[in-house]
Amino acid sequence: MSDVFTHPVPVRYLEVDAQGVVFNSWYLAYFDDAMTAFLAARGLPYPAMLEAGYDVQVVRSEIDWKSGVRWQDAIEVAVSTARIGRTSFALDFEVRRDGHEVTCAGRSMYVVIATDGSGKREIPPVIADALGEPAPLRD
């Protein structure tokens, strides 16, 4: 299994602001969509995680922009496991234009929770297996 997963994202007209670039909040939506595709590609579709009694919540995100993405740019979001803890994990993201130019990089920290509302849980094997070994995209 490859350490880095890439997920194509169509840049929609509605995501572009008055400056002609994708508005910043959309990047978190791109990351969220790529995270679910990453887990599914590694054998854990989101509904299966929920059926197993687990969900994840974002508790921290950071993004560093290098250049703007415009409507109809061909982009993909690269995803890699950055860190795995006892109850949380971090994923690294890169938005890449034309398959190579990194327009921004980000990292999101997720906490595993129980679907029954009882709170935080240790990372179960089903999620740990899907995450694989950490292979950060950034420092």
N, C-alpha and C positions, 0 to 999 in steps of 0.2 A: 504494500500500500504506500503510495506516495505521501511524503510529509506535507506537501502543499497542494491544496485543492483550489481550482479556479471555477468561478461561477459567472457566466455572462450576464450582463445587466443592460437592458435597453434604456437609454436616457430619453425620458418622455418630455415633451414640450412643457407640460405643467410643472416640471421640476426645476425649470430655469427661471432665474430672477431677472430683475430689471438690468442687471449688469451683464446679462447674457451667459451666465454660468449657473451650474446647478447650485441651488440654495443649500446652505450648510446642513440643515436638519435632514435632508434626504440621504446623506452619507450614513447616518445611523440606521436608517431604513434599509439601505443597501447592505450594511453589515449584518443586520438581523436576518434578512432574507438569505444571505450567503451562509450564515451560521446554520440555519435549518437545512440548507442544501448540503453543507459539509457533513453534518451528522448523518443525513440520509445516505449520502454516498459511502459512508463508512459503516453502513449497516444499522443505523438507528434513526428511522423515520420519526419525526416528532410525535405523531399519534402513538407509536409504540412506546416511546419514553413516558408519555402520559398514562398509557394503559398499565405500565409497570409501577405507576404511583409517584413518578418524579417529574419535576419541571425545573426550569432555571430562570433566574431573574438577573438582569443586568444591574450591577451595583456601582460600576465605574466605567467610564469610557473617556478616551482621549484621542484626538485627531490632530495630525500635523499636515497642513496643506502645502503643496509645492506649486501647483498650477490648477487652473479651473477646468472643469469638464463642461462641455457645451452640448446643446441639443444635437442628437444624432451621432455623437462621438461613439465609437466602438469601444466599450469598456468591459472589463471583467474585474471581479473582486477575488483576490487571492486570500486564502484562509489557511492558517496554520496554528497548531496548539503551541502556545508560548509557555505556559506554566500550569502545573496541576498541584493543588494543595489537598487538604483534608476534606473541606466542604466547598471549595471554590476552584475555579480554573480561569485561565486567561487565554483568549484567542487574539492572534495578530491578524490584521487585515491590510491589504494594499489594493488601492484602486489603480488599475493599469489601463492606459489608453493604448490601443493598437497592439496589445499583447506584451508590451515591454515598458513603456514610459510610466513610471510611478507618479501619479498626480497627488496622492495623499496616502498616508499610512496611519493606522490606528490600532488601538488595543482596547478590548473590552474585558472586564472581569465579571464573571457570572457566579452566582451562588446556587447550589442545588437545594431545592425545597421539595417538601411533600405535597402532593396534589390534594390531600385531605385538609390542608390549612394548618397542619401542626408545626410548620416551620422548617428550619434548616436541617439538611441531612448530609451525612458523609457521602462522598461520591461513590455510587454503587458501581459494580463491575460493568454493567451494561453501558454506562456512560464513559467510564474509564477506558474500556475497550475501544469505543468509537473515537475517543480523543487521541488515542495512540501516545507515542512518546513525544515530549515537547521538542519542537524544532522552530524556535522563534524566527520571525522574519526581520526583526529589529532588535536592537540592544535593550 
